[in-house]
Amino acid sequence: MPETLTRPAPVQVSLGTTYTTLLRWQVAQIGPLLPLVVVIQALLAAGIIIGFGFLIPDIDPATALFLSTGAPTVLLLTIGLVIVPQGVARARTDGTFAYMRSLPLARPLLLAADLTVWLLIALPSVAVGVVVAQLRYDLDLSFDWPVLVAAALLVTLMATAVGYAIAVSLQPMLAQLVTQVLVFFVLLFSPITFPASQLPTWFQTVHDVLPARPGADLLRAGLASDVFDASGRDLLVLVVWCVLGVAVTLRALVRRE
């Protein structure tokens, strides 16, 4: 009788192993540019705090404190809403994104690995910004560490998730154009480095439902807790935007072409 050929059982790989492998892949994708990205973010942190200070003649301590505690939010939003979607758009153009989606793995792990990498890249710039602000303006910050850590993580996750959603929902060229508009909106028209009271009333209302101002308020409350505080509404707005970004991204990742 002929021997019956048996197929070998597929190798079972744990989610942890898959996640670690994807993490290494994403780091390798950035490659030698990784230290450069971190350094550029650190220089951007210093540049925002020092450069914006030159725009305000005879800056007073209160204004310096507001500017310095808002700068970390600008950095995190710039990474999540600009750098991340541009990277994903390039990956879609050169076929890397399609290749990763074709692999037999849980699609949410693709997003989780990307979020982790950009989180690790973004957070050092916050520390650099805080140090530069203290040295430049001789600020006396009062840290609320639980609020600061939670706010930094949530703002980074929200910005990265929304940026990822933009990149996977729009055509690559359009996604890059949208991110260029977003960076100007964040820098010039979002009450992050200046009080919301300087905006028209209707624009203040718009920012009540956008994530920029609530994110800045949460981070500000973590950096100078004796001067600023944040509300539960700020936290709710950030969580809603984070969930929305993750939902749109996961829908795009699991959708069949």
VEXDREN-2710 file (C-alpha; in Angstrom, 1 decimal):
% VEXDREN-2710
k/r/px/py/pz
1/MET/0.0/0.0/0.0
2/PRO/1.3/3.5/-0.8
3/GLU/2.3/5.5/2.2
4/THR/0.0/8.4/3.0
5/LEU/1.7/11.7/3.0
6/THR/0.9/14.0/5.9
7/ARG/1.3/17.7/5.8
8/PRO/3.3/19.2/8.6
9/ALA/1.2/21.2/11.1
10/PRO/1.6/24.9/10.7
11/VAL/3.9/26.5/13.2
12/GLN/2.0/28.3/15.9
13/VAL/3.5/31.7/16.6
14/SER/2.4/33.6/19.7
15/LEU/1.1/37.2/19.4
16/GLY/4.0/38.4/21.5
17/THR/6.5/36.9/19.1
18/THR/4.7/38.4/16.1
19/TYR/4.5/41.8/17.8
20/THR/8.2/41.7/18.7
21/THR/9.2/40.7/15.1
22/LEU/7.0/43.5/13.6
23/LEU/8.6/45.9/16.1
24/ARG/12.1/45.0/14.9
25/TRP/10.9/45.2/11.3
26/GLN/9.6/48.8/11.8
27/VAL/12.8/49.9/13.5
28/ALA/14.8/48.3/10.6
29/GLN/12.6/50.2/8.1
30/ILE/13.7/53.5/9.6
31/GLY/17.2/52.1/9.9
32/PRO/20.1/54.6/10.3
33/LEU/17.6/57.5/10.1
34/LEU/16.3/56.6/13.6
35/PRO/18.9/58.5/15.6
36/LEU/18.6/61.4/13.2
37/VAL/14.8/61.5/13.7
38/VAL/15.3/61.6/17.4
39/VAL/17.9/64.3/17.2
40/ILE/15.7/66.4/14.9
41/GLN/12.8/66.1/17.2
42/ALA/15.0/67.3/20.1
43/LEU/16.2/70.3/18.0
44/LEU/12.6/71.1/17.1
45/ALA/11.7/71.0/20.8
46/ALA/14.4/73.5/21.6
47/GLY/13.6/75.6/18.5
48/ILE/10.0/76.0/19.3
49/ILE/10.6/77.2/22.8
50/ILE/13.5/79.5/22.0
51/GLY/12.3/80.6/18.5
52/PHE/8.8/81.5/19.6
53/GLY/10.2/83.4/22.5
54/PHE/12.0/85.7/20.0
55/LEU/8.6/86.6/18.5
56/ILE/7.4/87.9/21.8
57/PRO/9.4/91.0/22.9
58/ASP/10.0/91.3/26.7
59/ILE/8.3/88.0/27.3
60/ASP/7.0/87.8/30.9
61/PRO/7.2/84.7/33.1
62/ALA/3.5/83.8/32.7
63/THR/3.7/83.9/28.9
64/ALA/7.0/82.0/28.9
65/LEU/5.4/79.3/31.1
66/PHE/2.4/79.0/28.8
67/LEU/4.6/78.8/25.7
68/SER/7.0/76.3/27.3
69/THR/4.3/74.0/28.6
70/GLY/2.5/74.0/25.2
71/ALA/5.6/73.2/23.1
72/PRO/5.6/69.4/24.0
73/THR/2.1/69.1/22.5
74/VAL/3.2/70.8/19.3
75/LEU/6.0/68.2/19.0
76/LEU/3.8/65.2/19.7
77/LEU/1.1/66.4/17.3
78/THR/3.7/67.1/14.6
79/ILE/5.1/63.6/14.8
80/GLY/1.7/61.9/14.8
81/LEU/-0.2/64.1/12.3
82/VAL/2.7/64.8/9.9
83/ILE/5.7/62.4/10.1
84/VAL/3.7/59.2/10.7
85/PRO/1.2/59.7/7.8
86/GLN/3.9/60.7/5.4
87/GLY/5.9/57.6/6.3
88/VAL/2.8/55.4/5.8
89/ALA/2.0/57.1/2.5
90/ARG/5.5/56.4/1.2
91/ALA/5.1/52.7/2.3
92/ARG/1.8/52.5/0.3
93/THR/3.6/54.0/-2.7
94/ASP/6.6/51.7/-2.7
95/GLY/4.5/48.5/-2.0
96/THR/5.8/47.9/1.6
97/PHE/2.4/48.5/3.1
98/ALA/0.7/46.1/0.7
99/TYR/3.3/43.4/1.4
100/MET/2.9/43.8/5.2
101/ARG/-0.9/43.4/4.8
102/SER/-0.4/40.3/2.8
103/LEU/1.4/38.5/5.6
104/PRO/-0.6/35.9/7.7
105/LEU/-0.7/37.9/10.9
106/ALA/-3.2/39.8/12.9
107/ARG/-3.6/43.1/11.3
108/PRO/-4.0/45.1/14.5
109/LEU/-0.5/44.1/15.4
110/LEU/0.7/46.2/12.4
111/LEU/-0.8/49.3/14.0
112/ALA/0.4/48.3/17.5
113/ALA/4.0/48.0/16.3
114/ASP/3.9/51.3/14.5
115/LEU/2.4/53.1/17.5
116/THR/5.0/51.7/19.8
117/VAL/7.9/52.8/17.6
118/TRP/6.6/56.4/17.2
119/LEU/5.8/56.6/20.8
120/LEU/9.4/55.8/21.7
121/ILE/10.6/58.3/19.2
122/ALA/8.3/61.1/20.4
123/LEU/8.6/61.0/24.1
124/PRO/12.4/62.0/24.4
125/SER/11.6/65.3/22.7
126/VAL/9.2/66.1/25.5
127/ALA/12.0/65.8/28.0
128/VAL/14.3/67.9/25.9
129/GLY/11.6/70.6/25.6
130/VAL/11.1/70.7/29.4
131/VAL/14.9/71.0/30.1
132/VAL/15.4/73.7/27.5
133/ALA/12.4/75.7/28.8
134/GLN/13.8/75.5/32.4
135/LEU/17.2/76.7/31.2
136/ARG/16.0/79.4/28.9
137/TYR/13.3/81.0/31.0
138/ASP/14.3/79.8/34.5
139/LEU/10.9/78.3/35.1
140/ASP/9.8/76.6/38.3
141/LEU/7.7/73.7/37.1
142/SER/5.6/71.6/39.4
143/PHE/5.2/68.1/37.9
144/ASP/2.1/66.0/38.4
145/TRP/3.8/62.8/37.2
146/PRO/0.7/60.6/36.8
147/VAL/-1.1/63.3/34.8
148/LEU/2.0/64.1/32.8
149/VAL/2.8/60.5/31.8
150/ALA/-0.8/59.7/31.0
151/ALA/-1.3/62.8/29.0
152/ALA/1.9/62.4/27.0
153/LEU/1.0/58.8/26.2
154/LEU/-2.6/59.6/25.3
155/VAL/-1.7/62.6/23.1
156/THR/1.0/60.6/21.2
157/LEU/-1.4/57.7/20.7
158/MET/-4.2/59.9/19.6
159/ALA/-2.0/61.9/17.1
160/THR/-0.4/58.7/15.7
161/ALA/-3.7/56.9/15.4
162/VAL/-5.4/59.9/13.6
163/GLY/-2.3/60.4/11.4
164/TYR/-2.3/56.7/10.5
165/ALA/-6.0/56.9/9.7
166/ILE/-5.4/59.8/7.3
167/ALA/-2.6/57.9/5.6
168/VAL/-4.6/54.7/5.0
169/SER/-7.9/56.4/4.1
170/LEU/-6.6/58.8/1.5
171/GLN/-4.6/58.5/-1.6
172/PRO/-0.8/58.8/-0.8
173/MET/-0.4/62.2/-2.5
174/LEU/-3.5/63.6/-1.0
175/ALA/-2.5/62.3/2.5
176/GLN/0.8/64.1/2.2
177/LEU/-0.9/67.4/1.2
178/VAL/-3.4/67.1/4.1
179/THR/-0.5/66.6/6.5
180/GLN/1.2/69.8/5.2
181/VAL/-2.0/71.7/6.0
182/LEU/-2.3/70.2/9.4
183/VAL/1.2/71.2/10.5
184/PHE/0.4/74.9/9.8
185/PHE/-3.0/74.5/11.6
186/VAL/-1.2/73.1/14.6
187/LEU/1.5/75.7/14.7
188/LEU/-0.4/78.8/13.9
189/PHE/-4.1/78.3/14.5
190/SER/-4.3/76.0/17.5
191/PRO/-4.4/77.5/21.1
192/ILE/-1.4/75.5/22.2
193/THR/1.4/78.0/22.6
194/PHE/-1.0/80.9/23.1
195/PRO/-4.3/81.2/25.1
196/ALA/-7.6/80.2/23.4
197/SER/-9.0/83.6/24.4
198/GLN/-7.0/85.2/21.6
199/LEU/-9.1/83.4/19.0
200/PRO/-12.6/84.4/17.8
201/THR/-15.4/82.9/19.9
202/TRP/-16.6/80.6/17.2
203/PHE/-13.0/79.3/16.7
204/GLN/-12.7/78.6/20.4
205/THR/-15.9/76.5/20.2
206/VAL/-14.4/74.5/17.3
207/HIS/-11.3/73.8/19.3
208/ASP/-13.4/72.4/22.1
209/VAL/-14.1/69.4/20.0
210/LEU/-10.7/69.2/18.3
211/PRO/-7.9/67.3/20.1
212/ALA/-5.2/70.0/20.0
213/ARG/-6.3/72.3/22.8
214/PRO/-7.5/69.5/25.2
215/GLY/-4.2/67.7/24.7
216/ALA/-2.3/70.8/25.4
217/ASP/-4.3/71.5/28.5
218/LEU/-3.7/68.0/29.9
219/LEU/0.0/68.2/29.3
220/ARG/0.2/71.7/30.7
221/ALA/-1.6/70.4/33.9
222/GLY/1.0/67.7/34.2
223/LEU/4.0/70.1/33.8
224/ALA/2.7/73.0/36.0
225/SER/0.1/71.5/38.2
226/ASP/0.1/74.5/40.6
227/VAL/-0.9/76.9/37.8
228/PHE/-2.9/74.9/35.2
229/ASP/-5.6/72.3/35.5
230/ALA/-7.4/70.1/33.0
231/SER/-11.0/68.8/33.0
232/GLY/-12.6/65.5/32.4
233/ARG/-13.9/66.9/29.1
234/ASP/-10.4/67.3/27.8
235/LEU/-9.7/63.6/28.6
236/LEU/-13.0/62.6/26.9
237/VAL/-12.2/64.5/23.7
238/LEU/-8.8/62.9/23.4
239/VAL/-10.1/59.4/24.1
240/VAL/-12.8/59.8/21.5
241/TRP/-10.3/61.0/18.8
242/CYS/-8.0/58.2/19.7
243/VAL/-10.7/55.6/19.4
244/LEU/-11.9/57.1/16.1
245/GLY/-8.4/57.0/14.7
246/VAL/-7.8/53.4/15.7
247/ALA/-11.2/52.3/14.4
248/VAL/-10.7/53.9/11.0
249/THR/-7.2/52.5/10.7
250/LEU/-8.2/49.0/11.7
251/ARG/-11.1/49.0/9.2
252/ALA/-8.6/50.0/6.5
253/LEU/-6.1/47.3/7.5
254/VAL/-8.6/44.5/7.5
255/ARG/-10.5/45.6/4.4
256/ARG/-9.8/43.4/1.4
257/GLU/-8.5/45.2/-1.7
END
